[in-house]
């Protein structure tokens, strides 16, 4: 019988530890998600402060392959970067996208606007809107700014403009 302080790692915990170790050599990269299917397909999603190149995915894949024993646990592996259309999940992802346009969904509204500020609690967006003039007829363009706490964000995706 094992002592009570001895903890046997789950497969996912072991994969997480190996990936974390591999990312230490590449401080501009960070982990977004690890998913392991019932058939032991490991899907690792990474992102980077300045993006992710193919070699980054290859390097992390090699670290995982080299530190997991297929005799102990057979698996298949996919290491990929967070895609352009992937929702933002981490504060670090929001920070790297300051100045870009986001489509942010909350429980009550969807806003497409420029991300201008990020802190540990919320993001700040700005956009132009056409509104009824306060005096006289017609509409005028007004600049709006809104802070949205992360807790209220259901989904945030970077939008690509081809202008």
C-alpha positions in Angstrom: 0.0 0.0 0.0 1.2 3.5 -0.9 1.7 6.2 1.8 -1.1 8.7 1.9 1.2 11.5 0.7 2.0 9.6 -2.5 -0.3 10.7 -5.2 -0.5 8.9 -8.5 -0.8 11.4 -11.3 -3.7 11.1 -13.8 -2.7 11.0 -17.4 -4.0 14.5 -18.0 -2.0 15.8 -15.0 1.1 14.2 -16.4 0.5 15.7 -19.9 -0.1 19.1 -18.3 3.2 18.8 -16.4 5.1 17.8 -19.5 3.6 20.7 -21.5 4.3 23.2 -18.8 7.9 22.1 -18.6 8.2 22.4 -22.4 6.8 25.9 -22.3 9.4 27.1 -19.8 11.9 27.2 -22.7 9.6 29.4 -24.7 8.3 32.2 -22.4 6.4 33.9 -25.2 4.1 30.9 -25.6 1.3 29.9 -23.3 -1.1 27.0 -22.9 -4.8 27.6 -23.8 -6.2 24.1 -23.4 -5.4 20.4 -23.1 -8.1 18.0 -24.1 -7.8 14.2 -23.9 -10.5 12.1 -25.5 -11.6 8.6 -24.3 -9.4 7.1 -27.0 -6.4 9.1 -25.6 -6.2 11.6 -28.4 -4.3 14.5 -26.8 -5.1 17.9 -28.2 -2.9 20.7 -27.0 -3.8 24.3 -27.9 -1.2 27.0 -27.5 -0.9 30.7 -28.2 1.9 33.2 -28.1 2.4 36.9 -27.3 3.7 37.4 -30.8 1.8 34.5 -32.4 2.7 30.8 -32.9 4.7 29.4 -35.8 4.7 25.8 -37.0 8.1 25.2 -35.4 6.6 26.1 -32.0 4.0 23.4 -32.4 6.6 20.9 -33.5 8.9 21.7 -30.5 6.1 21.3 -28.0 5.0 18.0 -29.7 8.5 16.7 -29.5 8.6 17.5 -25.7 5.4 15.6 -25.2 6.4 12.7 -27.3 9.8 12.5 -25.5 8.4 12.6 -22.0 5.4 10.3 -22.3 5.7 6.5 -22.5 3.5 4.9 -25.1 4.1 1.5 -23.5 2.6 2.9 -20.3 -0.3 4.8 -22.0 -0.9 4.7 -25.8 -2.0 8.1 -27.3 -2.2 10.2 -30.4 -1.2 13.8 -30.3 -2.1 17.1 -31.9 -0.5 20.4 -31.0 -2.0 23.4 -32.6 -2.2 27.2 -32.2 -5.4 28.9 -31.2 -7.1 29.7 -34.5 -8.1 33.2 -35.6 -11.7 32.3 -35.0 -11.1 30.7 -31.6 -12.7 32.5 -28.7 -10.3 34.3 -26.3 -10.0 32.6 -23.0 -7.1 34.2 -21.1 -6.3 37.7 -20.0 -2.9 37.2 -21.8 -4.8 36.7 -25.1 -6.8 39.9 -24.6 -3.6 41.8 -23.9 -1.9 40.7 -27.1 -5.0 41.8 -29.1 -5.2 45.4 -27.8 -5.9 47.6 -30.9 -7.8 44.9 -32.7 -11.5 44.6 -33.3 -13.4 42.1 -31.1 -16.9 40.7 -31.3 -17.9 40.4 -27.7 -21.1 38.6 -26.7 -22.6 39.0 -23.2 -25.9 37.8 -21.9 -27.7 40.9 -23.1 -25.8 42.2 -26.2 -23.2 41.7 -28.9 -20.6 44.5 -29.4 -18.1 44.7 -32.3 -15.5 47.2 -31.2 -11.8 48.0 -30.8 -10.2 46.6 -27.7 -8.4 49.6 -26.1 -7.5 48.4 -22.6 -7.2 45.2 -20.5 -6.8 44.6 -16.8 -7.2 41.6 -14.6 -10.9 42.2 -14.1 -12.3 43.7 -17.4 -11.7 44.8 -20.9 -12.5 48.2 -22.4 -13.9 48.6 -25.9 -14.5 51.7 -28.0 -16.6 52.2 -31.2 -18.5 54.8 -33.2 -22.3 54.7 -33.4 -24.9 56.7 -35.2 -27.4 58.2 -32.7 -30.3 60.6 -32.9 -29.1 64.2 -32.3 -29.9 65.6 -28.9 -31.0 68.8 -30.5 -32.5 69.0 -34.0 -33.3 66.4 -36.5 -31.0 63.7 -37.9 -28.3 61.6 -36.5 -24.7 62.2 -35.4 -21.7 60.0 -34.9 -20.7 59.5 -31.3 -17.8 57.6 -29.8 -18.8 55.1 -27.2 -16.6 53.4 -24.6 -17.6 50.5 -22.4 -15.9 48.3 -19.8 -17.0 44.7 -19.7 -16.0 42.4 -16.8 -14.6 39.0 -17.9 -17.4 37.4 -15.8 -20.0 38.9 -18.2 -18.3 37.8 -21.4 -19.9 34.7 -22.9 -17.6 34.8 -26.0 -15.0 37.1 -27.5 -13.5 36.6 -30.9 -11.0 38.7 -32.9 -12.6 39.9 -36.1 -10.6 40.1 -39.3 -11.0 43.2 -41.4 -10.0 43.1 -45.1 -10.0 46.8 -45.7 
